[in-house]
Amino acid sequence: MNITLLRHFVAVAEELHFARAAEQLNISRAKLSSSVEKLETELGEALFNRNAETTTLTKAGNALLKAARIELAEAPEPEKPKQNAGGKAKASKGKGRAPAVKGAPRPKKQRQGR
C-alpha cells in the first residue's frame, strides 16, 4: 500500500470531512477523493459512507484506520520539497538597438550631402 494514500485516508478519517482534510493536507479536494477511491479500489471495499450531510467510516474503514495509524507511526516523515531561494532577476537579452560605433555609418541612414 502506498504511504501517501494511507496519509490521505487517515486525514479524512480523523476529520470525517473531505474538504477540511484536503485543506489540512494542502491538496485539492478532487485529488484527495481520487486517492481515497484508489485505495478503496485496491482493497475492494468501501471505506466511507458518503451522504450529502455526513461522512462516516465503514467497518472496513475502522479496521484500516487502526492498521494505517500503526504503519504511519513506523514510516519516516515525508521530505518536503526544497524551495529555491529567490535570486537576482536577469535582464533579458532580446533584440534591441545595436550600439552606435564611432566612425561607422548608421544602417539605413543617408549621408548628409554638402
C-alpha positions as CSV (number, residue, x, y, z in Angstrom):
1,M,0.0,0.0,0.0
2,N,1.1,3.5,-0.8
3,I,2.0,5.6,2.2
4,T,0.6,8.7,0.6
5,L,-2.7,7.1,0.1
6,L,-2.7,6.0,3.7
7,R,-1.9,9.5,4.9
8,H,-4.8,10.9,2.8
9,F,-7.2,8.2,4.2
10,V,-6.2,8.9,7.8
11,A,-6.7,12.7,7.4
12,V,-10.2,12.1,6.0
13,A,-11.0,9.5,8.7
14,E,-9.9,11.9,11.5
15,E,-11.8,14.9,10.1
16,L,-14.7,12.9,8.6
17,H,-14.9,15.8,6.1
18,F,-13.1,15.7,2.7
19,A,-12.8,19.5,2.3
20,R,-11.3,20.1,5.7
21,A,-8.9,17.2,5.3
22,A,-7.8,18.5,1.9
23,E,-7.2,21.9,3.4
24,Q,-5.2,20.3,6.2
25,L,-3.0,18.4,3.7
26,N,-2.7,21.4,1.3
27,I,-4.1,19.5,-1.6
28,S,-7.2,19.8,-3.7
29,R,-10.4,18.1,-2.7
30,A,-10.5,16.3,-6.0
31,K,-7.0,14.8,-5.5
32,L,-8.0,13.7,-2.0
33,S,-11.2,12.0,-3.3
34,S,-9.2,10.3,-6.0
35,S,-6.7,9.0,-3.5
36,V,-9.4,7.5,-1.3
37,E,-11.1,6.0,-4.3
38,K,-7.8,4.5,-5.5
39,L,-7.3,3.0,-2.0
40,E,-10.9,1.6,-2.0
41,T,-10.4,0.0,-5.4
42,E,-7.1,-1.5,-4.3
43,L,-8.8,-3.0,-1.2
44,G,-12.0,-3.9,-2.9
45,E,-14.2,-2.4,-0.2
46,A,-15.8,0.9,0.6
47,L,-14.1,2.8,3.5
48,F,-16.6,5.6,3.9
49,N,-20.3,6.0,3.9
50,R,-20.8,9.2,2.0
51,N,-24.0,11.1,2.4
52,A,-24.9,14.7,1.4
53,E,-24.7,15.7,5.1
54,T,-22.2,13.4,6.7
55,T,-19.2,11.1,6.1
56,T,-18.8,8.1,8.3
57,L,-16.4,5.2,8.4
58,T,-17.5,1.7,7.5
59,K,-16.3,-1.4,9.4
60,A,-13.5,-1.9,6.9
61,G,-12.6,1.8,7.3
62,N,-12.3,1.4,11.1
63,A,-10.1,-1.7,10.7
64,L,-7.9,0.1,8.1
65,L,-7.6,3.2,10.3
66,K,-6.1,1.2,13.2
67,A,-3.7,-0.5,10.9
68,A,-2.8,2.7,9.0
69,R,-2.0,4.6,12.2
70,I,0.4,1.9,13.2
71,E,2.0,1.8,9.8
72,L,2.3,5.6,9.6
73,A,3.9,5.7,13.0
74,E,6.7,3.4,11.8
75,A,7.1,5.2,8.4
76,P,9.6,8.0,8.1
77,E,8.2,11.6,7.7
78,P,8.0,12.6,4.0
79,E,10.6,15.1,2.8
80,K,9.2,18.5,2.0
81,P,10.3,19.9,-1.4
82,K,13.1,22.4,-1.1
83,Q,12.3,25.9,-2.2
84,N,14.9,27.7,-4.1
85,A,16.0,31.0,-2.6
86,G,15.0,34.0,-4.7
87,G,17.8,35.2,-6.8
88,K,18.6,38.4,-8.7
89,A,16.5,38.9,-11.8
90,K,18.5,38.9,-15.0
91,A,17.8,41.3,-17.8
92,S,16.5,39.8,-21.0
93,K,18.9,39.9,-23.9
94,G,16.3,40.4,-26.6
95,K,16.8,42.1,-29.9
96,G,17.3,45.8,-29.2
97,R,19.2,48.6,-30.8
98,A,22.8,47.9,-31.7
99,P,25.2,50.3,-30.0
100,A,26.5,53.1,-32.1
101,V,30.1,52.7,-33.1
102,K,32.1,55.9,-33.7
103,G,33.1,56.3,-37.3
104,A,30.8,53.6,-38.8
105,P,27.8,54.7,-40.8
106,R,24.4,54.0,-39.3
107,P,22.4,51.5,-41.2
108,K,19.6,52.9,-43.4
109,K,20.7,56.4,-42.8
110,Q,21.7,58.6,-45.8
111,R,24.9,60.6,-45.6
112,Q,24.5,64.3,-45.3
113,G,25.1,66.0,-48.6
114,R,27.4,69.1,-49.0
